[in-house]
Amino acid sequence: MIDLVDCAEEHRWLLREWRNSDLVAPYMYDREPIPRDAHDRWYTRLLQRVDRRGWVITMDGTPVGACFITGHDPEHHRAIFGLYLADPSTRGRGVGGAAQYLLCEKAFDELRLHKLCCEALGFNEQAIAMYKKMGFVEEGVLREQLLRDEEWVDVHLLALFERAWSDQRDALAEELRERGLIS
């Protein structure tokens, strides 16, 4: 069963380990190892600021990844999300989709968003496909946005709107429940 647990002090250094891991770092904008002090400042802001929230993704109670909502703008009812899985045993099992579903519930039901945005590096085709399956639409591509290993990488911009979420939420929940991924 997949669940989201509020980020807490107990997760501070686990998230740094994940963010620096070979499974997560290649999909982040900056692939350089994150120093302890920089992570400490980032995590402290995550816990203190009202415009961002973080959750640890658990599978049967075991932490396997994290997801975040940042840039929450209550006036315009929008925010940005990010998600990563740090446990290789979760790949291809629907864990990311279940976590994304639970995050969308928080975004649209609790935060009352109209629009939830995300970005994906162009070579991360699996993530882009997962977002689109959840109902995200591609709003654009920032061509050659990042230089990685002497090659330019595109960044895909995607968004999910509350009406699209409302239209498909029940069907997605039923599918995830049938697969035993959410309660």
TINU-605158 format. One record per atom (N, C-alpha, C): residue in three letters; z, y, x. Coordinates in pm, whole numbers, padded with zeros to 5 digits, always signed. Example, Ala and Ser with C-alpha at 12.3 -4.5 7.8 and 13.67 -1.06 7.14 Angstrom:
<kolnus>
Ala+00780-00569+01319Ala+00780-00450+01230Ala+00780-00330+01320Ser+00708-00225+01285Ser+00714-00106+01367Ser+00787+00003+01290
</kolnus>
This chain:
<kolnus>
Met+00000-00117+00083Met+00000+00000+00000Met+00000+00125+00089Ile-00084+00220+00054Ile-00096+00344+00131Ile-00013+00453+00063Asp+00056+00530+00144Asp+00137+00639+00092Asp+00133+00755+00192Leu+00169+00874+00146Leu+00181+00991+00231Leu+00327+01032+00234Val+00380+01050+00355Val+00519+01089+00376Val+00517+01226+00442Asp+00595+01319+00389Asp+00601+01453+00449Asp+00631+01444+00599Cys+00555+01521+00678Cys+00585+01529+00821Cys+00727+01581+00837Ala+00801+01520+00927Ala+00939+01558+00953Ala+00963+01555+01103Glu+01081+01597+01141Glu+01115+01602+01283Glu+01093+01466+01351Glu+01121+01360+01281Glu+01108+01226+01338Glu+00965+01191+01378His+00866+01265+01328His+00725+01236+01357His+00668+01323+01468Arg+00745+01420+01517Arg+00695+01520+01612Arg+00618+01456+01728Trp+00677+01362+01799Trp+00615+01310+01921Trp+00518+01196+01892Leu+00533+01130+01779Leu+00435+01029+01738Leu+00300+01095+01715Leu+00299+01210+01649Leu+00174+01279+01625Leu+00109+01327+01755Arg+00188+01368+01852Arg+00128+01406+01982Arg+00062+01284+02047Glu+00131+01171+02041Glu+00074+01048+02097Glu-00058+01016+02029Trp-00061+01025+01898Trp-00184+00996+01824Trp-00294+01096+01859Arg-00261+01225+01859Arg-00361+01328+01885Arg-00422+01313+02024Asn-00350+01255+02118Asn-00400+01233+02253Asn-00462+01095+02272Ser-00462+01013+02169Ser-00508+00874+02182Ser-00661+00866+02186Asp-00711+00756+02240Asp-00855+00733+02246Asp-00918+00716+02108Leu-00839+00684+02007Leu-00890+00667+01871Leu-00905+00800+01798Val-00824+00900+01833Val-00824+01027+01760Val-00889+01140+01840Ala-00856+01152+01966Ala-00901+01266+02048Ala-01053+01287+02046Pro-01137+01183+02048Pro-01282+01208+02049Pro-01334+01281+01925Tyr-01257+01282+01816Tyr-01302+01343+01692Tyr-01240+01481+01669Met-01162+01527+01764Met-01102+01659+01755Met-01191+01759+01827Tyr-01178+01886+01791Tyr-01260+01989+01854Tyr-01237+01994+02004Asp-01112+01991+02044Asp-01079+01997+02186Asp-01028+01859+02228Arg-01100+01796+02318Arg-01064+01659+02359Arg-00967+01655+02476Glu-00935+01770+02531Glu-00841+01771+02643Glu-00705+01723+02595Pro-00631+01652+02681Pro-00497+01609+02642Pro-00411+01729+02601Ile-00338+01711+02494Ile-00254+01818+02441Ile-00120+01816+02515Pro-00089+01924+02587Pro+00039+01929+02660Pro+00157+01926+02564Arg+00268+01879+02614Arg+00389+01865+02533Arg+00431+01999+02470Asp+00430+02106+02547Asp+00475+02235+02494Asp+00380+02289+02388Ala+00250+02270+02405Ala+00153+02315+02305Ala+00170+02237+02175His+00187+02107+02186His+00209+02026+02066His+00340+02068+01998Asp+00443+02092+02077Asp+00572+02131+02022Asp+00559+02259+01940Arg+00488+02359+01992Arg+00466+02484+01919Arg+00386+02460+01791Trp+00278+02380+01801Trp+00194+02349+01685Trp+00277+02279+01577Tyr+00355+02181+01616Tyr+00431+02104+01518Tyr+00540+02189+01453Thr+00604+02274+01531Thr+00706+02364+01475Thr+00644+02455+01369Arg+00525+02509+01399Arg+00455+02592+01299Arg+00419+02511+01175Leu+00376+02387+01195Leu+00342+02301+01082Leu+00461+02286+00987Leu+00578+02267+01044Leu+00698+02246+00962Leu+00749+02375+00898Gln+00717+02490+00957Gln+00776+02615+00910Gln+00686+02699+00820Arg+00556+02690+00835Arg+00467+02780+00764Arg+00437+02731+00623Val+00422+02824+00532Val+00395+02787+00392Val+00246+02766+00365Asp+00160+02809+00456Asp+00016+02794+00432Asp-00038+02663+00488Arg+00050+02576+00538Arg+00005+02446+00589Arg+00110+02340+00557Arg+00060+02219+00535Arg+00147+02104+00509Arg+00090+01984+00581Gly+00177+01894+00618Gly+00133+01774+00687Gly+00204+01651+00633Trp+00133+01539+00638Trp+00186+01411+00593Trp+00149+01303+00693Val+00239+01209+00709Val+00209+01088+00785Val+00157+00987+00685Ile+00045+00925+00719Ile-00012+00820+00636Ile+00058+00690+00672Thr+00112+00621+00571Thr+00176+00493+00597Thr+00101+00382+00525Met+00100+00266+00588Met+00043+00146+00528Met+00156+00044+00524Asp+00198+00009+00403Asp+00312-00082+00385Asp+00434-00033+00463Gly+00455+00099+00463Gly+00570+00160+00526Gly+00556+00190+00674Thr+00448+00146+00736Thr+00427+00169+00879Thr+00335+00289+00900Pro+00375+00386+00983Pro+00289+00501+01010Pro+00159+00458+01078Val+00045+00508+01024Val-00086+00469+01078Val-00178+00589+01100Gly-00137+00708+01059Gly-00222+00825+01074Gly-00156+00947+01015Ala-00234+01054+01005Ala-00180+01179+00952Ala-00288+01257+00881Cys-00245+01344+00790Cys-00338+01434+00722Cys-00268+01567+00699Phe-00350+01671+00685Phe-00298+01807+00681Phe-00378+01892+00585Ile-00310+01986+00524Ile-00374+02093+00450Ile-00335+02222+00522Thr-00435+02301+00560Thr-00409+02426+00632Thr-00484+02539+00562Gly-00448+02660+00600Gly-00517+02776+00545Gly-00507+02785+00394His-00397+02738+00338His-00380+02742+00193His-00379+02888+00147Asp-00475+02923+00065Asp-00489+03059+00013Asp-00463+03055-00137Pro-00340+03084-00180Pro-00307+03074-00322Pro-00383+03175-00409Glu-00422+03286-00351Glu-00496+03386-00431Glu-00633+03333-00472His-00700+03266-00380His-00836+03216-00407His-00838+03065-00432His-00721+03003-00432His-00706+02861-00467His-00793+02770-00380Arg-00784+02791-00250Arg-00861+02707-00159Arg-00778+02673-00036Ala-00821+02569+00034Ala-00755+02527+00157Ala-00851+02436+00233Ile-00809+02400+00354Ile-00887+02312+00442Ile-00801+02190+00469Phe-00865+02074+00479Phe-00787+01955+00513Phe-00846+01885+00634Gly-00759+01808+00698Gly-00799+01722+00808Gly-00724+01591+00795Leu-00781+01486+00847Leu-00723+01352+00834Leu-00766+01268+00953Tyr-00674+01186+01003Tyr-00713+01088+01104Tyr-00629+00962+01091Leu-00690+00853+01128Leu-00620+00725+01137Leu-00603+00693+01284Ala-00482+00654+01322Ala-00453+00631+01464Ala-00429+00484+01495Asp-00432+00400+01395Asp-00409+00256+01413Asp-00541+00183+01392Pro-00593+00118+01495Pro-00725+00053+01482Pro-00730-00056+01375Ser-00616-00113+01339Ser-00617-00219+01237Ser-00649-00164+01098Thr-00649-00032+01081Thr-00677+00027+00950Thr-00826+00045+00926Arg-00906+00040+01029Arg-01049+00071+01018Arg-01121-00028+00926Gly-01203+00029+00837Gly-01285-00052+00749Gly-01210-00119+00635Arg-01086-00077+00611Arg-01005-00141+00507Arg-00978-00049+00388Gly-01038+00069+00388Gly-01018+00162+00278Gly-00896+00251+00292Val-00829+00243+00406Val-00706+00322+00426Val-00738+00471+00427Gly-00845+00510+00496Gly-00882+00652+00500Gly-00917+00705+00363Gly-00991+00628+00286Gly-01026+00670+00150Gly-00904+00683+00061Ala-00810+00589+00074Ala-00687+00595-00006Ala-00604+00717+00033Ala-00593+00743+00164Ala-00518+00859+00210Ala-00585+00988+00162Gln-00715+00991+00167Gln-00789+01108+00122Gln-00767+01129-00028Tyr-00769+01022-00105Tyr-00742+01031-00249Tyr-00603+01092-00273Leu-00502+01040-00205Leu-00365+01089-00223Leu-00353+01236-00180Leu-00422+01273-00074Leu-00423+01411-00031Leu-00490+01500-00135Cys-00599+01454-00194Cys-00666+01532-00300Cys-00576+01549-00421Glu-00497+01447-00455Glu-00402+01463-00564Glu-00306+01577-00535Lys-00255+01582-00412Lys-00163+01690-00375Lys-00234+01825-00379Ala-00355+01830-00328Ala-00430+01955-00323Ala-00460+02010-00461Phe-00509+01925-00549Phe-00553+01974-00679Phe-00442+01975-00784Asp-00349+01881-00777Asp-00243+01874-00878Asp-00121+01959-00841Glu-00075+01946-00717Glu+00045+02020-00676Glu+00013+02164-00635Leu-00089+02181-00551Leu-00122+02315-00501Leu-00216+02391-00593Arg-00271+02322-00692Arg-00360+02385-00790Arg-00482+02451-00726Leu-00541+02379-00630Leu-00660+02433-00564Leu-00781+02427-00654His-00873+02517-00630His-01005+02514-00691His-01105+02446-00596Lys-01081+02466-00465Lys-01174+02416-00364Lys-01098+02366-00243Leu-01133+02246-00200Leu-01077+02186-00079Leu-01191+02163+00019Cys-01178+02219+00138Cys-01285+02213+00239Cys-01246+02123+00356Cys-01346+02077+00427Cys-01322+02003+00550Cys-01442+02020+00642Glu-01420+01985+00767Glu-01525+01988+00868Glu-01529+01853+00937Ala-01648+01813+00979Ala-01663+01686+01052Ala-01767+01705+01162Leu-01737+01651+01278Leu-01833+01654+01387Leu-01955+01569+01348Gly-02072+01616+01383Gly-02196+01553+01338Gly-02208+01406+01370Phe-02151+01361+01480Phe-02162+01219+01516Phe-02061+01132+01441Asn-01971+01193+01365Asn-01871+01117+01291Asn-01926+01082+01152Glu-02032+01002+01153Glu-02103+00968+01030Glu-02015+00892+00931Gln-01923+00812+00980Gln-01834+00736+00892Gln-01745+00831+00811Ala-01691+00932+00875Ala-01607+01029+00804Ala-01689+01107+00702Ile-01807+01151+00740Ile-01893+01227+00648Ile-01925+01143+00526Ala-01956+01016+00545Ala-01985+00926+00432Ala-01862+00909+00343Met-01743+00896+00405Met-01620+00880+00327Met-01595+01006+00243Tyr-01614+01123+00301Tyr-01593+01247+00227Tyr-01690+01255+00109Lys-01814+01222+00133Lys-01914+01229+00026Lys-01883+01128-00085Lys-01834+01011-00048Lys-01797+00911-00149Lys-01686+00964-00239Met-01599+01046-00183Met-01488+01103-00258Met-01535+01221-00344Gly-01660+01263-00328Gly-01715+01370-00410Gly-01737+01502-00337Phe-01707+01505-00208Phe-01733+01625-00130Phe-01884+01646-00119Val-01925+01771-00124Val-02066+01805-00107Val-02080+01884+00023Glu-02192+01864+00087Glu-02216+01934+00212Glu-02258+02077+00179Glu-02186+02172+00235Glu-02216+02313+00212Glu-02298+02373+00325Gly-02300+02305+00438Gly-02378+02357+00548Gly-02351+02282+00677Val-02427+02316+00776Val-02411+02257+00909Val-02413+02371+01010Leu-02310+02376+01091Leu-02307+02471+01202Leu-02376+02401+01319Arg-02499+02435+01341Arg-02581+02369+01442Arg-02531+02401+01582Glu-02524+02296+01665Glu-02488+02311+01806Glu-02364+02399+01823Gln-02261+02366+01749Gln-02138+02446+01744Gln-02044+02421+01862Leu-02045+02298+01912Leu-01954+02261+02021Leu-02032+02198+02136Leu-01989+02226+02256Leu-02047+02164+02375Leu-01953+02054+02420Arg-02000+01929+02413Arg-01919+01814+02452Arg-02001+01728+02548Asp-01946+01702+02664Asp-02015+01618+02763Asp-02158+01666+02787Glu-02170+01798+02798Glu-02299+01863+02824Glu-02402+01842+02714Glu-02356+01811+02593Glu-02445+01799+02476Glu-02387+01882+02363Trp-02476+01945+02288Trp-02433+02026+02174Trp-02409+01937+02054Val-02302+01967+01980Val-02262+01887+01863Val-02262+01977+01740Asp-02322+01928+01633Asp-02319+01999+01504Asp-02185+01976+01436Val-02146+02071+01351Val-02026+02058+01268Val-02069+02069+01123His-02037+01966+01044His-02071+01963+00902His-01957+02024+00822Leu-01992+02112+00728Leu-01896+02176+00639Leu-01911+02114+00501Leu-01800+02063+00448Leu-01802+01997+00317Leu-01693+02054+00228Ala-01713+02040+00096Ala-01613+02091+00002Ala-01610+02004-00123Leu-01492+01997-00181Leu-01470+01930-00309Leu-01411+02033-00404Phe-01467+02041-00524Phe-01421+02137-00623Phe-01338+02065-00730Glu-01247+02140-00792Glu-01154+02080-00886Glu-01227+02010-01002Arg-01338+02063-01050Arg-01409+01998-01163Arg-01467+01864-01121Ala-01520+01855-00998Ala-01573+01728-00949Ala-01459+01629-00930Trp-01346+01677-00878Trp-01229+01591-00862Trp-01184+01538-00998Ser-01175+01626-01094Ser-01131+01587-01229Ser-01225+01483-01290Asp-01353+01499-01267Asp-01453+01407-01324Asp-01444+01266-01266Gln-01402+01253-01142Gln-01405+01121-01078Gln-01270+01066-01041Arg-01166+01143-01058Arg-01031+01103-01015Arg-00989+00968-01072Asp-01003+00949-01201Asp-00956+00825-01264Asp-01033+00703-01213Ala-01164+00715-01197Ala-01243+00602-01148Ala-01205+00568-01004Leu-01183+00669-00922Leu-01141+00645-00784Leu-01005+00576-00780Ala-00912+00625-00863Ala-00778+00566-00867Ala-00784+00420-00909Glu-00865+00391-01009Glu-00877+00253-01056Glu-00931+00162-00946Glu-01033+00208-00876Glu-01090+00129-00766Glu-00986+00104-00657Leu-00912+00207-00620Leu-00810+00193-00514Leu-00696+00104-00559Arg-00658+00112-00684Arg-00550+00025-00737Arg-00597-00121-00739Glu-00720-00144-00781Glu-00774-00281-00783Glu-00776-00341-00644Arg-00797-00259-00544Arg-00800-00306-00405Arg-00659-00316-00345Gly-00558-00277-00423Gly-00420-00284-00376Gly-00384-00178-00273Leu-00458-00066-00274Leu-00437+00037-00174Leu-00340+00146-00217Ile-00333+00174-00347Ile-00237+00273-00399Ile-00165+00212-00518Ser-00050+00270-00552Ser+00025+00218-00666Ser-00018+00284-00796
</kolnus>
